[in-house]
Amino acid sequence: MTRKPRILIIEDEQAIRAGLIDVFIYHGFEVDSAAEGPAGLQKALSGRFDMILLDIMLPGINGFDICNRIREDDKDQPIIMLTAKTSDDDIVQGLTLGADDYVAKPFSVAQLVLRVEAVLRRARNSGADQHQIQLGDEVEIDIRNLSGMRQDQPLTFTRREMEIIEYLYHHRERPVPREELLNKVWGYAKNADIETRTVDIHIAKLRRKIEPNSAEPQFLTTVRGAGYRLLVD
């Protein structure tokens, strides 16, 4: 018998937590939960979960600190952050710490389930080729180790950032539309009606890392009306 996917819900609002537990049990998950940051972190570090739904505003330890602590132990643990905060700074902070996605409250339960399934599908299918990418004379990227160098400056990447780089690299002969990245990198179905700025935020983060001047990108460019392109040669 196929093992049910295991999900940990770290959410302090009792009504939301109870509702999510019911939803994911209905969709075939094994569910555990925590209402406070310290208890949630302890469970998250057990390594027993295929997915962690992580609220930001938690008593004891906030979601940002929990995400950071998880990533110190496990770069590949799928994490989706639940947040009432929708400013770019808050979203960027969560994604920078390594969250795979974010969902802003109030959210559609159907969209949340789609996002969880997409992140899990992508995690199961991940497996980067073991090679390096060279961008100009300045940037070297090691896909396997989620690392790189820009001149003498070491770079570190999240798993999601590296998946974007790798996909753009393998399709470097053409611009890649934003919707294609959502489909192929995030795993969202082509017909899924999902509103998210996560692609734009990840591209901006990557430019700050790999570009000499992120305001005038040389390697990760935007082709107006067509998408993003990684210029390797």
Residue pairs with C-beta under 8 A, 6 or more apart in sequence:
4 28
4 29
4 30
5 28
5 29
5 30
5 50
5 51
5 120
6 29
6 30
6 31
6 32
6 48
6 49
6 50
6 51
7 24
7 29
7 30
7 31
7 32
7 49
7 50
7 51
7 52
7 53
7 116
8 31
8 32
8 33
8 34
8 40
8 43
8 44
8 49
8 51
8 52
8 53
9 17
9 20
9 21
9 24
9 31
9 32
9 33
9 34
9 53
10 33
10 34
10 37
10 40
10 43
10 44
10 52
10 53
10 54
10 55
10 58
10 63
10 66
11 17
11 20
11 33
11 35
11 53
11 55
11 58
11 82
12 35
12 36
12 55
12 57
12 58
12 59
13 55
14 35
16 105
17 33
17 35
19 109
20 31
20 33
20 53
20 112
21 31
21 33
23 109
23 112
23 113
24 31
24 113
24 116
25 31
27 113
32 43
32 49
34 40
34 43
35 59
36 58
36 59
36 60
36 61
37 58
37 59
37 60
37 61
37 62
37 63
37 65
37 66
38 60
38 61
39 60
40 54
40 58
40 61
40 66
41 61
41 66
41 69
41 70
43 49
44 52
44 54
44 66
44 69
44 70
44 77
45 69
45 70
45 73
47 73
47 74
47 77
49 77
50 78
50 120
50 123
51 78
51 79
51 80
51 116
51 119
51 120
52 70
52 77
52 78
52 79
52 80
53 80
53 82
53 116
54 63
54 66
54 67
54 79
54 80
54 81
54 82
54 99
55 63
55 81
55 82
55 83
56 62
56 63
56 64
56 81
56 82
56 83
56 84
56 85
56 90
56 94
57 63
57 83
57 84
57 85
58 66
63 81
63 82
63 83
63 94
64 93
64 94
64 97
67 79
67 81
67 94
67 97
67 98
67 99
68 97
68 98
70 77
70 79
70 98
71 77
71 97
71 98
71 158
75 98
75 146
75 158
75 159
76 123
76 126
76 159
78 100
78 119
78 120
78 123
79 98
79 99
79 100
80 99
80 100
80 101
80 102
80 103
80 112
80 115
80 116
80 119
81 94
81 99
81 101
81 102
81 103
82 102
82 103
82 105
82 107
83 90
83 91
83 94
83 102
83 103
83 104
83 105
84 104
84 105
85 91
85 104
86 104
88 197
88 201
91 102
91 197
91 198
91 201
92 201
92 204
92 205
94 102
95 102
95 158
95 160
95 198
95 201
95 202
95 205
96 158
96 205
98 158
98 159
98 160
100 119
100 122
100 159
100 160
101 115
101 119
101 186
101 196
101 198
102 198
103 111
103 112
103 115
111 192
111 193
111 194
114 188
114 189
114 192
114 194
115 188
115 194
117 187
118 186
118 187
118 188
118 189
119 186
119 187
121 187
122 163
122 185
122 186
122 187
125 187
126 159
126 163
128 143
128 144
128 162
128 163
128 166
129 143
129 166
130 143
130 144
131 143
131 144
132 140
132 141
132 142
132 143
133 140
133 141
133 143
133 165
133 166
133 169
133 232
134 140
134 141
134 232
135 141
135 210
135 219
135 230
135 231
135 232
136 218
136 219
138 150
138 151
138 212
139 148
139 149
139 150
139 155
139 210
139 219
140 148
140 149
141 147
141 148
141 155
141 157
141 162
141 165
141 210
142 148
143 162
143 165
143 166
146 156
146 157
146 158
146 159
146 162
147 154
147 155
147 156
147 157
148 154
148 155
148 156
148 157
148 209
148 210
149 155
150 209
150 210
150 212
155 209
155 210
157 165
157 206
157 209
160 185
160 202
161 202
161 205
161 206
161 209
163 185
164 181
164 185
164 202
164 203
164 206
165 206
165 230
167 176
167 181
167 184
167 185
168 176
168 220
168 228
168 229
168 230
169 230
169 232
172 229
172 230
172 231
172 232
174 229
175 223
175 226
175 227
175 228
175 229
176 227
176 228
176 229
177 226
177 227
178 199
178 200
178 227
178 228
179 190
180 227
181 199
181 227
181 228
182 188
182 194
182 196
182 199
183 189
183 190
186 198
186 199
188 194
203 220
203 228
204 214
206 220
207 214
207 217
207 220
208 214
210 219
210 220
211 217
211 218
211 219
211 220
212 218
218 231
219 230
219 231
219 232
220 228
220 229
220 230
220 231
221 228
221 229
221 231
222 228
222 229
223 229
